[in-house]
Amino acid sequence: MAGPILTGNHPKALWPGVAAFWGVGYNEHTPEQCLALFERYESTQSWEEDVQINAFGLAPIKPQSKAVSYASHAQGYLSRYTHIAYALGYIVSYEEIKDQLYEKVANSRAESLGFAMRQTRETVGANVYNRAFNTDFLGGDGVVLAATTHPTNVENQSNLLSPAADISEAAIEDLLIQISIAEDNVGNKISLMGESLHIPPQLWFETNRILGSPLQNDTANNALNVLNATGEFPKGIFVNNYFTDVDAWFIRTNVPHGMKFYQRDRIKLEQDNDFSTKNALALSYDRYSVGWTDWRGLFASPGA
């Protein structure tokens, strides 16, 4: 644990003549990129829990004079969101406050604290996607987020492009087709559609070449770029600078309870003084949880 900021931490700030202090105050990626990764909800509890309810299957033929068949209604798997608190602060001695000559140095501490908290939120949010293929991180159904083996009442279902492929016009079309033929837990056809595409910075230019042209990319054929013409991603293409895999790409869908962000306590900055030491204290606190309930909210490829 770091100690208080004393006069010895910034000795140059105690003397005139410094032209500039640098190292903080860089521009951030705005708006918050994690906002595009999840649907956001407010919470007033220690944790939130989503419970799957199995749908009814197809209706059977009713023979004349025979009794109607009755379906059962059962609970499926649970997804629990346990809110986690993230906090960071700093302490400045009374003497340092009195003796240092540069307002910029003092102001940069609050800026750095806010920056650190926002960086934390971005990293926590992006890590749900970064770990989508990691077997150390399982969902409520006991499977990783992006998998071919999501258990259902009829058979295993998949939200993973198979075989895995780098992003391309054909690969995007294949994953969108997979989304369009998705089924619920008992095999009913559901109206699932891709709404947004999420990529790392390394795929930004290639993705725009694929989707931005009215004609097919990298071909001499005068063929329609169907992805462009049909507006397959109505909510847009989002680059995320916190994705760690340079090849992985993701499509968010219109499923009601897919990728979820629960805000328990909104981020805030608090300041106080310690009477016995005259030290100044500042801290920032944020509490939230992120994850997924219905894996149909995200379809993905880890790249080739």
N, C-alpha and C positions, 0 to 999 in steps of 0.2 A: 504494500500500500504506500503510495507516494505521500510525502509529508507536505506541510504548508509551503506556500510560495513565499520565500524570504527575500531580503535585499540581495543576497548572494546569488539568487536564481537569475536575475537580470541586472548584473552590475553596470552594464552600459546604459541602462535606463535611469541611473542615478546622476548622470552627467550630461551636460548639454553638448550639442554638436553632432548627434547621430542623424544622418540623412534619411535613413529608412530602416524600419523593421519589417522583415518579410518572413514567409513560411506559413502564414495563415491568411484567411480571407480569399482563398481561391473560389472561383465560380463553381456552383454545384450543378448537377444534372437536374433540370426542372422541367415540368413539375415532378413531384415524387413518382418515380418509375414504378414503385410497388403498387400504386393505386390501380394500375392497369392489369395487375396480376390476379386480383381478387374482387369479389363482391364484399362490400364493407357493411358491418352490422355493429350496433351498440350493444353493450352487455352491462347488466347491473348485478351480476353474480360472480362467484369465485370461478365457476366454469360453466360452459354451455355444452349441451349434449344433443346431437341429432340422432334420431331413431328411424331406421328404415322400416317401411310398411310394405309388405308384399302386395302387388296388384292382383286382380282376378285374371285368370286365363280366358281362353276362348269358350264360348258357350256351346255345349254339346247339343246334339239333336234330341228333342223330347218326343219320344214315341207317344202315339195317341193313347190316352187314358193312363199313362204312366206318370209317376211323380217327377217334379222338377228336381234337377240336380242343384245342390247348394254348395257354394264355394266357401272355403275357410279364409280367415283373415289372420295373418300371423306377423309377429315382429321379426325383423331381420337384424342386421348388425348395427352396432352403436359407433358413433364418432364423437369423441369427447375433445373439447377445446379447453384446456386448462391455461388460464391467463398467467403470463410471466411478466414480472416487473423488471424493467431495465432502468438503471439510474447511474448517474455520474455527477461528480461535483468537484469543487476545488476550494482551498482555504488560502487566504492571503493574510500575511501578518500586518498588524497595524502600522509598523514601521515601514514596510514596503509600500503600502498605500500612500503614506505621508511623504516618502522620500523620492519615489520614482517620478520623473518629470514628464512622461509622455502619455497623454490620454489614449493614444492609439493602442499602447500596450495593455492598458486596463480594459479597454473596450474589446480587444481581440479575445480576451478570455471568455466572455459571454458568447461571442461569435463562435469560438472553437467548441464550446460546450454544445450549442445548438447544432453545429455541424456534426459533431460526434454522435449525437442522439439520432439525427436523421440518417447518418450513414449506418447506424445500427439497425434501424427499421428497414432500410433498403436491403441490407445484407440478410436479415432474418427472413424477409419476404421472398427474396430471390432464392434462398436456400431450399425452399419447398420445391422449386423447380430443379435446382441443382442436384437434389437428392431423389429426383423422380424415378431413377433407375437403380437406386442404391438399396440393397436388401436389408441394410441396417435400419431403414426407416419405412415402417409398414403402416398402412391405413387401417380403418375399422374392419375391413374385410380380410385382414391378415396378409395383404399383398402390397407390393410397392405401388406407387401412384401410377406409373406407366408400365403396364404388363399385359401379357397375352392370357393370363390365368386368373382373371377376376371371377370368383365363384358366383354362380347364380342358381336358381331353382331348376334351370333347364340344362345348362352346360356352361363351361368357362367362356367368358367373353373378353374381348381385347380392346384396349385403347392405345396400343403400340403398333406403329407401322412395321409390318413384317413382310419381307426382310427389311431391316433398317436401311435407310438411304440418306445421303446428303440432300440438302434442300435443292429442289429442281421443280420445273413445271410438272413433270410426270409424278414426282413424289408427292407434291402438294395435292394433285388431283386424286391420287390413290388414297391419301389420308382423308380427304373430303368425302370420297365415296364411302370409306369405312364409317365415317360419322353418319352419313345419310341412311345407312342400313342398320343403325344401332337398334338394339332391343332393350326392353326393361327386364326386370328380374325374372319374369315368367315367360319371356319370349314374345311379348307384344311389340309390334313395330311402333317406334316413337319418332316424333318430328324433331330430330336433332340436327342442328346446323352449326357450321363454323362461324364465329363472329369476329375473332381477332387472331392475328398471327404474332408470335413473340419469338424474338431472335436475339443472339448476342451481336455485339458490334461488328464482329468479323464477317457476318452474313448480310450486313445492311445493304451494301452496294449490289451484291448478287441478287438479293431478294427484290430490290427495286428494278433491276434489269428484267427479272422474270415477270413481275406483276405490272410494271409501269407502261409497257408498250402495248398498243392496240393489236399488234401482230405478234406472232410467236417469236420468242427470243432465240437468237443464234441459229437461225435457219433461213435459207433463201426462199422457202415456200411462202406464198402469199396467204398464210393461214391465220385465222382469227385466234387471238389470245383469249380463250374462253374465260380464264380466271379474271382477266381485266374486264371483259365485256359484261360478265354477269355480276360483277361486284361482290366477289365471294367473301370479302372480309369487311362488312359494313362498319365495324367499329375501328378498323384500321390495322396498321402494322406498327408494332412497338419494339423498339430496340431496348435492351436492358443491359446496362453496363456492369451489372453485378452477377450476370450469368458467368459461370466458370468454364463451361464446356463450349469450345469454339464451333462445334459441329451440331449440337443439339438444337432442335427447334420445336415449337409447341403451337397448338391451335386450341384456343378457348372456345367453348360452345355455349349455347343458350340454355343449358340445363339449369333448373331452378336452384339447386343446392350443390354446387360444385366446389369451386375454389373460394374459400371463405376467410375473411379477416374480421376478428372480433376485437373491438376497442373497449377495454374496461375502464381505463383512466386516461384522459387525454394528456398529452405531453404538456409539461408546465415547468417554468423556471421559478425557483424560490431563493430568496436571499435573507440572511440574518447575520447577527453579530454575536460572538461569544463574549459574555461579560467579563470572565476571569482573565482572558488573554487579549481581549480587544481585537481578535482575529475576525476577518470578514469571511463569511461562508456563503457559497452558492451551490445549488444542486439542481439537476433536472431529472424528472421522473416520468416514465411512460410505462403503461401496462396494457398488454394485448396478447392475442394468440392468433396463429395462422395455420392453415392446413386445408384439408379437403374432406368433403362428406361423400358426394357421389363422384366416382372416378370418371364418369361420362362428361364431367365438366372440362376435361382436358385430354387431348389426344397428342401424341408426341412421337418423335423419332430422335434417337441419340446420334444420328449421323451414321455414315457407313463405317 
